[in-house]
């Protein structure tokens, strides 16, 4: 029987995470962290485990948010190559992303900078959602810049974090409310040769179709003008999979 995703975040995981942080900082209370998590973690579902660990990190590290991020930077390790490996190699970073998601929305620049680095080792779309909601103008400008970044994982993040119906997240309507910038971001990515980015853009189109067909067709009709790349053809086809 295959191991469930939630079961990777067990007591052994907690000890591993504790050891990593303790090796970096004397401001981390390892005993408190384990006390807050070990007794209940294996009784919880996936999202509950992430919340528990993130909250325990917050309560066990005797530093402010930005100083805590400095510890996390040291833990990140090498960048992953391409867009693969988030869940086979970077999976253990999920609670750190949850920490940023829960506690980072008062620290725009610090959270943006860390999210960009985290996505190079794991993924950051959930970290970005509270920032997008609270600082829409600033984050949309940054995401437009990221959509042409040299790093594939950063480019993918610029699309994935804007999905209206991102799985395991509350709906986010920034794509509708800031459609011109959203359209430009997706347009910057529509011909990308990276398959993970193509899937992200297509999933954006699929979400958009379910919420606003007129805006969906505006994008598709614009992209179909003139010569169209095979990558864009695939994106449109996959993004139109629920069109009636």
C-alpha positions in Angstrom: 0.0 0.0 0.0 1.4 3.4 -1.1 2.4 5.8 1.7 0.0 8.7 2.0 1.4 12.2 1.5 0.4 13.2 5.0 2.4 10.3 6.5 5.7 11.8 5.4 5.2 14.4 8.0 5.4 12.2 11.0 7.5 12.0 14.3 10.6 11.1 12.4 10.1 14.2 10.2 9.7 16.4 13.2 13.0 15.1 14.7 14.7 15.8 11.3 13.3 19.3 11.1 14.2 20.0 14.7 17.8 18.8 14.2 18.2 21.0 11.1 17.1 24.1 12.9 19.0 23.4 16.1 22.2 23.0 14.0 21.8 26.6 12.7 20.3 28.6 15.6 20.5 28.7 19.4 17.3 30.7 19.4 15.3 27.5 18.6 13.7 25.6 21.4 13.8 22.0 20.2 12.1 20.5 23.2 9.2 22.9 22.9 8.9 22.3 19.2 8.6 18.5 19.7 6.3 18.9 22.7 3.9 21.0 20.6 3.8 18.5 17.7 4.8 15.0 18.6 1.8 13.9 20.6 -0.8 14.8 18.0 0.7 15.0 14.5 0.0 11.4 13.5 -3.7 11.9 14.4 -4.1 14.7 11.9 -4.8 15.1 8.2 -2.4 16.7 5.8 -3.4 20.3 6.1 -3.7 20.1 9.8 -0.2 18.7 10.1 1.2 21.6 8.0 -0.6 24.1 10.2 0.6 22.4 13.4 4.2 22.4 12.3 4.1 26.0 11.1 2.5 27.2 14.4 5.1 25.2 16.4 7.9 26.8 14.4 6.5 30.2 15.2 6.2 29.4 18.9 9.6 27.7 19.2 11.9 30.1 17.4 12.6 33.0 19.7 13.2 35.5 16.8 11.1 37.9 14.7 9.7 36.9 11.3 12.6 38.3 9.2 15.2 36.8 11.5 13.5 33.5 11.3 13.6 33.6 7.5 17.4 33.9 7.8 17.4 30.5 9.4 15.2 29.1 6.7 17.5 30.4 4.0 20.3 28.4 5.5 18.2 25.3 5.3 17.0 25.6 1.7 20.0 23.8 0.1 20.7 23.7 -3.6 18.3 24.8 -6.3 16.4 22.0 -8.1 17.0 21.8 -11.8 14.1 22.6 -14.0 10.5 22.3 -12.7 10.6 18.7 -11.5 11.4 17.5 -8.0 9.1 19.6 -5.9 7.4 16.7 -4.3 10.2 14.1 -4.6 13.0 16.2 -3.2 11.6 19.5 -1.9 8.6 18.0 -0.1 10.1 18.5 3.4 10.0 22.3 3.0 6.2 22.4 2.9 5.8 23.5 6.6 8.3 26.3 6.0 6.1 27.5 3.1 3.1 27.2 5.4 5.0 29.4 8.0 5.4 32.1 5.4 1.8 31.8 4.3 0.6 32.1 7.9 2.9 34.8 9.3 4.4 36.7 6.3 1.7 39.0 5.1 3.0 41.9 7.2 6.4 41.7 5.6 5.9 42.1 1.8 9.5 42.5 0.6 10.9 39.8 2.9 8.2 37.3 2.0 8.4 38.0 -1.7 12.2 37.5 -1.7 12.0 34.3 0.3 9.1 32.9 -1.8 11.2 33.4 -4.9 14.0 31.4 -3.4 11.8 28.7 -1.9 10.1 28.0 -5.2 13.6 27.2 -6.6 13.7 24.3 -4.1 10.0 23.5 -3.7 7.0 25.6 -4.6 5.6 28.9 -3.2 2.1 29.4 -4.7 0.5 29.1 -1.3 3.0 31.6 0.3 2.1 34.1 -2.4 -1.7 34.1 -2.0 -2.0 36.2 1.2 0.5 38.7 -0.3 -1.5 38.9 -3.6 -4.7 39.6 -1.7 -3.2 42.2 0.6 -0.8 43.9 -1.7 -2.3 43.4 -5.1 -0.7 46.2 -7.0 2.8 45.5 -5.8 2.6 41.7 -6.2 1.1 41.9 -9.7 4.0 44.1 -10.8 6.5 41.6 -9.3 4.7 38.6 -10.9 4.8 40.3 -14.3 8.6 40.5 -13.8 8.8 36.9 -12.7 6.9 35.7 -15.7 10.0 36.5 -17.8 12.6 35.4 -15.2 15.4 33.1 -16.4 14.5 30.5 -13.8 11.7 28.1 -14.9 10.4 27.6 -11.4 10.0 31.3 -10.9 8.2 31.7 -14.2 5.8 28.9 -13.2 5.2 30.5 -9.8 4.0 33.7 -11.6 1.2 31.7 -13.1 0.4 29.1 -10.5 -0.1 31.5 -7.6 -2.8 33.4 -9.5 -5.0 30.4 -10.3 -8.6 31.2 -9.3 -9.2 27.7 -8.1 -5.8 26.5 -6.9 -6.3 23.1 -5.2 -6.1 23.2 -1.3 -6.6 27.0 -1.3 -9.5 29.5 -1.1 -10.6 31.0 -4.4 -8.7 34.1 -5.4 -10.3 36.5 -7.9 -7.3 38.7 -8.6 -7.2 37.3 -12.2 -10.6 38.8 -12.8 -10.1 42.1 -10.9 -6.7 42.8 -12.5 -7.3 41.1 -15.8 -5.0 43.3 -17.9 -2.0 42.4 -15.9 -3.1 38.8 -15.5 -3.5 38.5 -19.3 0.0 39.9 -19.8 1.5 37.4 -17.4 -0.1 34.5 -19.1 0.8 35.8 -22.5 4.4 36.0 -21.5 4.2 32.3 -20.6 2.0 30.9 -23.4 4.9 29.8 -25.6 7.2 28.5 -22.8 8.8 25.2 -23.6 8.7 24.0 -20.0 5.8 21.5 -19.7 5.1 22.4 -16.1 4.7 26.0 -17.1 2.4 25.0 -19.9 0.3 23.0 -17.5 0.1 25.9 -15.1 -1.1 28.3 -17.8 -3.6 25.8 -19.1 -5.0 25.3 -15.6 -5.3 29.0 -15.3 -7.4 29.0 -18.5 -9.5 26.1 -17.2 -10.2 28.0 -14.0 -11.0 31.2 -15.9 -13.5 29.4 -18.1 -15.4 28.2 -15.1 -15.6 31.7 -13.7 -15.8 34.1 -16.7 -16.2 32.6 -20.1 -16.0 36.0 -21.8 -12.5 36.6 -20.4 -11.5 33.1 -21.3 -12.4 33.5 -24.9 -10.8 37.0 -25.0 -7.4 35.3 -24.2 -7.9 32.3 -26.4 -9.0 34.4 -29.4 -6.1 36.8 -29.0 -3.6 33.9 -28.8 -5.0 32.3 -31.9 -4.3 35.3 -34.1 -1.5 34.8 -36.6 1.2 32.2 -36.2 0.8 30.1 -33.1 3.4 27.9 -31.5 2.9 24.2 -30.8 3.4 25.1 -27.1 0.5 27.6 -27.2 -1.6 25.2 -29.1 -1.2 22.6 -26.4 -1.9 25.2 -23.7 -5.2 26.2 -25.4 -6.3 22.7 -26.0 -5.6 21.6 -22.4 -7.0 24.8 -21.0 -10.2 24.2 -23.0 -10.8 20.6 -21.8 -14.0 21.6 -20.0 -15.4 23.8 -22.8 -18.9 22.6 -23.7 
